[in-house]
Amino acid sequence: MRVLSRKAIREFTEIHPEAIEPLAHWYLVARRAFWSSLADVRRDFRHADVAGKYTVFNIGGNNFRLIATIKYKWQVVYIRAILTHAEYDKGAWL
């Protein structure tokens, strides 16, 4: 998969350095993946879920949420937002 935008990861980890390792792991797995459906995504990230048109990943033991749009046909993941669990619960990404 091609992951857009790595900048979102960099900016989030500047504020939340404890997220560096789990987000780096997510990025490496996503970059190496070939996903054609949510079932494929869940093989790599079993707690990935769909919320409307987005796929939500639990990151770092559910401390963070990465919200993305996945275009399976083009093998692209667009990062919409990365939030703490508390920010996600407030609906900060809508």
N, CA, C and O atoms as CSV, one atom per row, in Angstrom:
chain,resi,resn,atom,element,x,y,z
A,1,MET,N,N,0.844,-1.175,0.000
A,1,MET,CA,C,0.000,0.000,0.000
A,1,MET,C,C,0.895,1.244,0.000
A,1,MET,O,O,1.986,1.253,0.569
A,2,ARG,N,N,0.411,2.252,-0.634
A,2,ARG,CA,C,1.071,3.558,-0.575
A,2,ARG,C,C,0.364,4.360,0.509
A,2,ARG,O,O,-0.856,4.513,0.467
A,3,VAL,N,N,1.111,4.871,1.474
A,3,VAL,CA,C,0.529,5.583,2.612
A,3,VAL,C,C,0.715,7.082,2.426
A,3,VAL,O,O,1.834,7.571,2.278
A,4,LEU,N,N,-0.407,7.802,2.437
A,4,LEU,CA,C,-0.416,9.260,2.354
A,4,LEU,C,C,-1.145,9.777,3.591
A,4,LEU,O,O,-2.293,9.354,3.724
A,5,SER,N,N,-0.732,10.527,4.424
A,5,SER,CA,C,0.472,11.276,4.416
A,5,SER,C,C,1.298,10.923,5.642
A,5,SER,O,O,0.794,10.882,6.764
A,6,ARG,N,N,2.543,10.677,5.405
A,6,ARG,CA,C,3.467,10.382,6.502
A,6,ARG,C,C,3.639,11.620,7.376
A,6,ARG,O,O,3.990,11.513,8.551
A,7,LYS,N,N,3.394,12.778,6.808
A,7,LYS,CA,C,3.481,14.031,7.554
A,7,LYS,C,C,2.537,14.017,8.757
A,7,LYS,O,O,2.887,14.540,9.815
A,8,ALA,N,N,1.363,13.438,8.615
A,8,ALA,CA,C,0.407,13.354,9.723
A,8,ALA,C,C,1.005,12.565,10.883
A,8,ALA,O,O,0.808,12.917,12.047
A,9,ILE,N,N,1.731,11.503,10.564
A,9,ILE,CA,C,2.384,10.704,11.606
A,9,ILE,C,C,3.457,11.536,12.291
A,9,ILE,O,O,3.532,11.564,13.519
A,10,ARG,N,N,4.276,12.205,11.514
A,10,ARG,CA,C,5.349,13.030,12.073
A,10,ARG,C,C,4.803,14.116,12.984
A,10,ARG,O,O,5.311,14.324,14.086
A,11,GLU,N,N,3.766,14.810,12.525
A,11,GLU,CA,C,3.201,15.900,13.324
A,11,GLU,C,C,2.571,15.377,14.619
A,11,GLU,O,O,2.705,16.008,15.668
A,12,PHE,N,N,1.892,14.240,14.556
A,12,PHE,CA,C,1.259,13.684,15.750
A,12,PHE,C,C,2.313,13.240,16.758
A,12,PHE,O,O,2.157,13.466,17.959
A,13,THR,N,N,3.384,12.610,16.279
A,13,THR,CA,C,4.404,12.113,17.203
A,13,THR,C,C,5.251,13.238,17.797
A,13,THR,O,O,5.900,13.034,18.823
A,14,GLU,N,N,5.260,14.396,17.189
A,14,GLU,CA,C,5.922,15.548,17.807
A,14,GLU,C,C,5.196,15.954,19.090
A,14,GLU,O,O,5.826,16.376,20.059
A,15,ILE,N,N,3.894,15.827,19.090
A,15,ILE,CA,C,3.065,16.167,20.259
A,15,ILE,C,C,2.972,14.989,21.219
A,15,ILE,O,O,2.937,15.176,22.435
A,16,HIS,N,N,2.933,13.779,20.678
A,16,HIS,CA,C,2.767,12.552,21.461
A,16,HIS,C,C,3.927,11.594,21.153
A,16,HIS,O,O,3.747,10.638,20.399
A,17,PRO,N,N,5.105,11.836,21.721
A,17,PRO,CA,C,6.264,10.993,21.400
A,17,PRO,C,C,6.078,9.527,21.771
A,17,PRO,O,O,6.752,8.662,21.211
A,18,GLU,N,N,5.177,9.231,22.703
A,18,GLU,CA,C,4.920,7.847,23.073
A,18,GLU,C,C,4.247,7.066,21.946
A,18,GLU,O,O,4.151,5.840,22.008
A,19,ALA,N,N,3.785,7.772,20.924
A,19,ALA,CA,C,3.134,7.123,19.778
A,19,ALA,C,C,4.113,6.777,18.659
A,19,ALA,O,O,3.717,6.154,17.674
A,20,ILE,N,N,5.365,7.161,18.787
A,20,ILE,CA,C,6.335,6.940,17.706
A,20,ILE,C,C,6.446,5.464,17.348
A,20,ILE,O,O,6.296,5.096,16.183
A,21,GLU,N,N,6.704,4.627,18.326
A,21,GLU,CA,C,6.915,3.199,18.042
A,21,GLU,C,C,5.671,2.519,17.474
A,21,GLU,O,O,5.775,1.834,16.456
A,22,PRO,N,N,4.489,2.682,18.097
A,22,PRO,CA,C,3.324,1.998,17.517
A,22,PRO,C,C,2.931,2.531,16.134
A,22,PRO,O,O,2.468,1.764,15.290
A,23,LEU,N,N,3.106,3.813,15.896
A,23,LEU,CA,C,2.780,4.352,14.570
A,23,LEU,C,C,3.810,3.924,13.529
A,23,LEU,O,O,3.460,3.686,12.373
A,24,ALA,N,N,5.072,3.825,13.929
A,24,ALA,CA,C,6.096,3.324,13.002
A,24,ALA,C,C,5.785,1.877,12.617
A,24,ALA,O,O,5.941,1.490,11.458
A,25,HIS,N,N,5.349,1.088,13.585
A,25,HIS,CA,C,4.960,-0.295,13.301
A,25,HIS,C,C,3.777,-0.318,12.331
A,25,HIS,O,O,3.802,-1.059,11.348
A,26,TRP,N,N,2.743,0.485,12.594
A,26,TRP,CA,C,1.584,0.530,11.702
A,26,TRP,C,C,2.025,0.899,10.286
A,26,TRP,O,O,1.607,0.267,9.316
A,27,TYR,N,N,2.863,1.917,10.175
A,27,TYR,CA,C,3.320,2.389,8.872
A,27,TYR,C,C,4.060,1.280,8.109
A,27,TYR,O,O,3.797,1.060,6.927
A,28,LEU,N,N,4.972,0.593,8.777
A,28,LEU,CA,C,5.734,-0.460,8.110
A,28,LEU,C,C,4.838,-1.600,7.641
A,28,LEU,O,O,5.002,-2.109,6.532
A,29,VAL,N,N,3.898,-1.996,8.480
A,29,VAL,CA,C,2.981,-3.070,8.086
A,29,VAL,C,C,2.111,-2.618,6.916
A,29,VAL,O,O,1.936,-3.358,5.948
A,30,ALA,N,N,1.570,-1.408,7.005
A,30,ALA,CA,C,0.702,-0.898,5.936
A,30,ALA,C,C,1.470,-0.764,4.619
A,30,ALA,O,O,0.937,-1.101,3.562
A,31,ARG,N,N,2.713,-0.276,4.667
A,31,ARG,CA,C,3.510,-0.108,3.441
A,31,ARG,C,C,3.776,-1.438,2.737
A,31,ARG,O,O,3.847,-1.489,1.509
A,32,ARG,N,N,3.919,-2.488,3.496
A,32,ARG,CA,C,4.233,-3.798,2.924
A,32,ARG,C,C,2.992,-4.586,2.523
A,32,ARG,O,O,3.093,-5.629,1.878
A,33,ALA,N,N,1.835,-4.089,2.904
A,33,ALA,CA,C,0.593,-4.842,2.719
A,33,ALA,C,C,0.050,-4.721,1.296
A,33,ALA,O,O,0.343,-3.779,0.561
A,34,PHE,N,N,-0.749,-5.717,0.951
A,34,PHE,CA,C,-1.583,-5.660,-0.244
A,34,PHE,C,C,-2.983,-6.015,0.224
A,34,PHE,O,O,-3.331,-7.189,0.348
A,35,TRP,N,N,-3.781,-4.986,0.482
A,35,TRP,CA,C,-5.128,-5.186,0.993
A,35,TRP,C,C,-6.137,-5.022,-0.127
A,35,TRP,O,O,-6.069,-4.070,-0.904
A,36,SER,N,N,-7.073,-5.956,-0.206
A,36,SER,CA,C,-8.141,-5.834,-1.195
A,36,SER,C,C,-9.510,-5.729,-0.528
A,36,SER,O,O,-10.523,-5.568,-1.209
A,37,SER,N,N,-9.542,-5.820,0.804
A,37,SER,CA,C,-10.800,-5.716,1.543
A,37,SER,C,C,-10.505,-5.509,3.022
A,37,SER,O,O,-9.358,-5.615,3.457
A,38,LEU,N,N,-11.545,-5.215,3.788
A,38,LEU,CA,C,-11.389,-5.068,5.229
A,38,LEU,C,C,-10.896,-6.367,5.859
A,38,LEU,O,O,-10.151,-6.334,6.839
A,39,ALA,N,N,-11.295,-7.491,5.317
A,39,ALA,CA,C,-10.819,-8.779,5.839
A,39,ALA,C,C,-9.292,-8.866,5.766
A,39,ALA,O,O,-8.654,-9.370,6.690
A,40,ASP,N,N,-8.709,-8.376,4.675
A,40,ASP,CA,C,-7.251,-8.355,4.548
A,40,ASP,C,C,-6.631,-7.429,5.588
A,40,ASP,O,O,-5.623,-7.769,6.208
A,41,VAL,N,N,-7.232,-6.267,5.774
A,41,VAL,CA,C,-6.733,-5.318,6.767
A,41,VAL,C,C,-6.746,-5.970,8.147
A,41,VAL,O,O,-5.791,-5.833,8.912
A,42,ARG,N,N,-7.824,-6.675,8.460
A,42,ARG,CA,C,-7.964,-7.300,9.783
A,42,ARG,C,C,-6.996,-8.467,9.993
A,42,ARG,O,O,-6.766,-8.870,11.133
A,43,ARG,N,N,-6.447,-8.997,8.954
A,43,ARG,CA,C,-5.404,-10.012,9.138
A,43,ARG,C,C,-4.161,-9.374,9.756
A,43,ARG,O,O,-3.454,-10.000,10.544
A,44,ASP,N,N,-3.911,-8.130,9.387
A,44,ASP,CA,C,-2.759,-7.400,9.925
A,44,ASP,C,C,-3.103,-6.622,11.197
A,44,ASP,O,O,-2.292,-6.525,12.118
A,45,PHE,N,N,-4.305,-6.077,11.232
A,45,PHE,CA,C,-4.750,-5.263,12.368
A,45,PHE,C,C,-6.145,-5.721,12.759
A,45,PHE,O,O,-7.142,-5.203,12.255
A,46,ARG,N,N,-6.211,-6.685,13.650
A,46,ARG,CA,C,-7.488,-7.349,13.940
A,46,ARG,C,C,-8.544,-6.432,14.533
A,46,ARG,O,O,-9.730,-6.759,14.495
A,47,HIS,N,N,-8.140,-5.289,15.082
A,47,HIS,CA,C,-9.117,-4.379,15.676
A,47,HIS,C,C,-9.501,-3.225,14.740
A,47,HIS,O,O,-10.144,-2.268,15.169
A,48,ALA,N,N,-9.114,-3.314,13.480
A,48,ALA,CA,C,-9.518,-2.290,12.515
A,48,ALA,C,C,-11.026,-2.371,12.324
A,48,ALA,O,O,-11.604,-3.458,12.294
A,49,ASP,N,N,-11.647,-1.221,12.197
A,49,ASP,CA,C,-13.095,-1.170,12.064
A,49,ASP,C,C,-13.485,-0.116,11.042
A,49,ASP,O,O,-12.712,0.794,10.744
A,50,VAL,N,N,-14.683,-0.248,10.514
A,50,VAL,CA,C,-15.202,0.735,9.564
A,50,VAL,C,C,-16.116,1.701,10.314
A,50,VAL,O,O,-16.962,1.291,11.110
A,51,ALA,N,N,-15.926,2.986,10.044
A,51,ALA,CA,C,-16.796,4.038,10.588
A,51,ALA,C,C,-17.170,4.926,9.411
A,51,ALA,O,O,-16.405,5.808,9.021
A,52,GLY,N,N,-18.342,4.692,8.850
A,52,GLY,CA,C,-18.740,5.418,7.646
A,52,GLY,C,C,-17.841,5.036,6.493
A,52,GLY,O,O,-17.710,3.859,6.158
A,53,LYS,N,N,-17.216,6.044,5.880
A,53,LYS,CA,C,-16.320,5.770,4.749
A,53,LYS,C,C,-14.858,5.619,5.176
A,53,LYS,O,O,-13.966,5.538,4.331
A,54,TYR,N,N,-14.620,5.583,6.478
A,54,TYR,CA,C,-13.258,5.505,7.006
A,54,TYR,C,C,-12.982,4.148,7.650
A,54,TYR,O,O,-13.891,3.447,8.094
A,55,THR,N,N,-11.706,3.809,7.684
A,55,THR,CA,C,-11.243,2.661,8.449
A,55,THR,C,C,-10.508,3.224,9.656
A,55,THR,O,O,-9.650,4.097,9.524
A,56,VAL,N,N,-10.857,2.714,10.839
A,56,VAL,CA,C,-10.274,3.196,12.087
A,56,VAL,C,C,-9.383,2.097,12.653
A,56,VAL,O,O,-9.807,0.955,12.828
A,57,PHE,N,N,-8.135,2.472,12.933
A,57,PHE,CA,C,-7.153,1.552,13.494
A,57,PHE,C,C,-6.899,1.926,14.949
A,57,PHE,O,O,-6.685,3.097,15.266
A,58,ASN,N,N,-6.922,0.936,15.827
A,58,ASN,CA,C,-6.508,1.122,17.216
A,58,ASN,C,C,-4.995,0.981,17.245
A,58,ASN,O,O,-4.446,-0.030,16.807
A,59,ILE,N,N,-4.332,1.995,17.759
A,59,ILE,CA,C,-2.872,2.032,17.751
A,59,ILE,C,C,-2.369,2.111,19.188
A,59,ILE,O,O,-2.964,2.789,20.026
A,60,GLY,N,N,-1.283,1.420,19.465
A,60,GLY,CA,C,-0.639,1.531,20.771
A,60,GLY,C,C,-1.509,1.059,21.916
A,60,GLY,O,O,-1.679,1.770,22.907
A,61,GLY,N,N,-2.060,-0.135,21.787
A,61,GLY,CA,C,-2.894,-0.670,22.852
A,61,GLY,C,C,-4.163,0.119,23.061
A,61,GLY,O,O,-4.644,0.252,24.186
A,62,ASN,N,N,-4.714,0.649,21.964
A,62,ASN,CA,C,-5.959,1.414,21.979
A,62,ASN,C,C,-5.798,2.797,22.601
A,62,ASN,O,O,-6.792,3.420,22.975
A,63,ASN,N,N,-4.564,3.288,22.720
A,63,ASN,CA,C,-4.338,4.643,23.231
A,63,ASN,C,C,-4.557,5.696,22.153
A,63,ASN,O,O,-4.863,6.850,22.455
A,64,PHE,N,N,-4.400,5.296,20.902
A,64,PHE,CA,C,-4.513,6.224,19.778
A,64,PHE,C,C,-5.401,5.622,18.707
A,64,PHE,O,O,-5.582,4.406,18.640
A,65,ARG,N,N,-5.952,6.488,17.874
A,65,ARG,CA,C,-6.771,6.050,16.746
A,65,ARG,C,C,-6.228,6.703,15.484
A,65,ARG,O,O,-5.990,7.910,15.442
A,66,LEU,N,N,-6.040,5.890,14.465
A,66,LEU,CA,C,-5.651,6.388,13.149
A,66,LEU,C,C,-6.854,6.180,12.248
A,66,LEU,O,O,-7.329,5.058,12.071
A,67,ILE,N,N,-7.340,7.280,11.679
A,67,ILE,CA,C,-8.510,7.233,10.802
A,67,ILE,C,C,-8.012,7.416,9.372
A,67,ILE,O,O,-7.293,8.368,9.068
A,68,ALA,N,N,-8.404,6.490,8.503
A,68,ALA,CA,C,-7.901,6.515,7.132
A,68,ALA,C,C,-8.988,6.138,6.143
A,68,ALA,O,O,-9.965,5.468,6.475
A,69,THR,N,N,-8.784,6.590,4.924
A,69,THR,CA,C,-9.569,6.126,3.789
A,69,THR,C,C,-8.668,5.181,3.012
A,69,THR,O,O,-7.526,5.513,2.697
A,70,ILE,N,N,-9.188,4.011,2.710
A,70,ILE,CA,C,-8.400,3.038,1.954
A,70,ILE,C,C,-9.022,2.866,0.576
A,70,ILE,O,O,-10.199,2.526,0.449
A,71,LYS,N,N,-8.229,3.104,-0.440
A,71,LYS,CA,C,-8.622,2.880,-1.822
A,71,LYS,C,C,-7.967,1.575,-2.278
A,71,LYS,O,O,-6.840,1.562,-2.774
A,72,TYR,N,N,-8.701,0.488,-2.097
A,72,TYR,CA,C,-8.151,-0.839,-2.373
A,72,TYR,C,C,-7.725,-0.990,-3.827
A,72,TYR,O,O,-6.678,-1.571,-4.112
A,73,LYS,N,N,-8.524,-0.476,-4.738
A,73,LYS,CA,C,-8.232,-0.615,-6.169
A,73,LYS,C,C,-6.872,-0.016,-6.519
A,73,LYS,O,O,-6.137,-0.570,-7.338
A,74,TRP,N,N,-6.539,1.113,-5.900
A,74,TRP,CA,C,-5.289,1.811,-6.198
A,74,TRP,C,C,-4.200,1.532,-5.173
A,74,TRP,O,O,-3.086,2.041,-5.293
A,75,GLN,N,N,-4.521,0.719,-4.158
A,75,GLN,CA,C,-3.550,0.379,-3.109
A,75,GLN,C,C,-2.993,1.620,-2.416
A,75,GLN,O,O,-1.783,1.785,-2.264
A,76,VAL,N,N,-3.915,2.485,-2.001
A,76,VAL,CA,C,-3.546,3.732,-1.335
A,76,VAL,C,C,-4.306,3.854,-0.021
A,76,VAL,O,O,-5.499,3.560,0.057
A,77,VAL,N,N,-3.583,4.297,1.014
A,77,VAL,CA,C,-4.178,4.613,2.309
A,77,VAL,C,C,-3.976,6.099,2.544
A,77,VAL,O,O,-2.842,6.578,2.578
A,78,TYR,N,N,-5.070,6.829,2.706
A,78,TYR,CA,C,-5.016,8.255,3.005
A,78,TYR,C,C,-5.280,8.443,4.492
A,78,TYR,O,O,-6.368,8.120,4.968
A,79,ILE,N,N,-4.306,8.957,5.233
A,79,ILE,CA,C,-4.509,9.203,6.657
A,79,ILE,C,C,-5.343,10.468,6.810
A,79,ILE,O,O,-4.926,11.554,6.408
A,80,ARG,N,N,-6.507,10.315,7.387
A,80,ARG,CA,C,-7.424,11.445,7.630
A,80,ARG,C,C,-7.078,12.159,8.917
A,80,ARG,O,O,-7.055,13.388,8.966
A,81,ALA,N,N,-6.801,11.375,9.985
A,81,ALA,CA,C,-6.474,11.951,11.280
A,81,ALA,C,C,-5.824,10.899,12.156
A,81,ALA,O,O,-6.033,9.699,11.977
A,82,ILE,N,N,-5.033,11.371,13.105
A,82,ILE,CA,C,-4.507,10.525,14.169
A,82,ILE,C,C,-4.855,11.248,15.457
A,82,ILE,O,O,-4.538,12.425,15.627
A,83,LEU,N,N,-5.509,10.537,16.360
A,83,LEU,CA,C,-6.023,11.156,17.576
A,83,LEU,C,C,-5.735,10.290,18.791
A,83,LEU,O,O,-5.490,9.089,18.675
A,84,THR,N,N,-5.768,10.915,19.947
A,84,THR,CA,C,-5.771,10.122,21.167
A,84,THR,C,C,-7.148,9.481,21.269
A,84,THR,O,O,-8.086,9.900,20.591
A,85,HIS,N,N,-7.265,8.483,22.102
A,85,HIS,CA,C,-8.562,7.826,22.279
A,85,HIS,C,C,-9.601,8.840,22.781
A,85,HIS,O,O,-10.750,8.831,22.337
A,86,ALA,N,N,-9.192,9.705,23.700
A,86,ALA,CA,C,-10.122,10.714,24.242
A,86,ALA,C,C,-10.594,11.684,23.154
A,86,ALA,O,O,-11.775,12.028,23.111
A,87,GLU,N,N,-9.702,12.123,22.290
A,87,GLU,CA,C,-10.082,13.019,21.195
A,87,GLU,C,C,-11.046,12.322,20.245
A,87,GLU,O,O,-12.014,12.924,19.782
A,88,TYR,N,N,-10.780,11.059,19.958
A,88,TYR,CA,C,-11.651,10.284,19.078
A,88,TYR,C,C,-13.053,10.187,19.673
A,88,TYR,O,O,-14.045,10.367,18.967
A,89,ASP,N,N,-13.133,9.902,20.974
A,89,ASP,CA,C,-14.435,9.770,21.637
A,89,ASP,C,C,-15.238,11.065,21.588
A,89,ASP,O,O,-16.469,11.027,21.595
A,90,LYS,N,N,-14.557,12.213,21.538
A,90,LYS,CA,C,-15.231,13.504,21.450
A,90,LYS,C,C,-15.697,13.816,20.038
A,90,LYS,O,O,-16.398,14.803,19.815
A,91,GLY,N,N,-15.312,12.984,19.092
A,91,GLY,CA,C,-15.684,13.217,17.696
A,91,GLY,C,C,-14.832,14.280,17.031
A,91,GLY,O,O,-15.280,14.928,16.085
A,92,ALA,N,N,-13.602,14.469,17.511
A,92,ALA,CA,C,-12.723,15.523,16.996
A,92,ALA,C,C,-12.333,15.332,15.541
A,92,ALA,O,O,-11.777,16.250,14.937
A,93,TRP,N,N,-12.600,14.192,14.967
A,93,TRP,CA,C,-12.155,13.915,13.598
A,93,TRP,C,C,-13.255,14.099,12.568
A,93,TRP,O,O,-12.999,14.021,11.366
A,94,LEU,N,N,-14.467,14.341,13.023
A,94,LEU,CA,C,-15.599,14.462,12.083
A,94,LEU,C,C,-15.564,15.756,11.306
A,94,LEU,O,O,-16.443,16.005,10.481
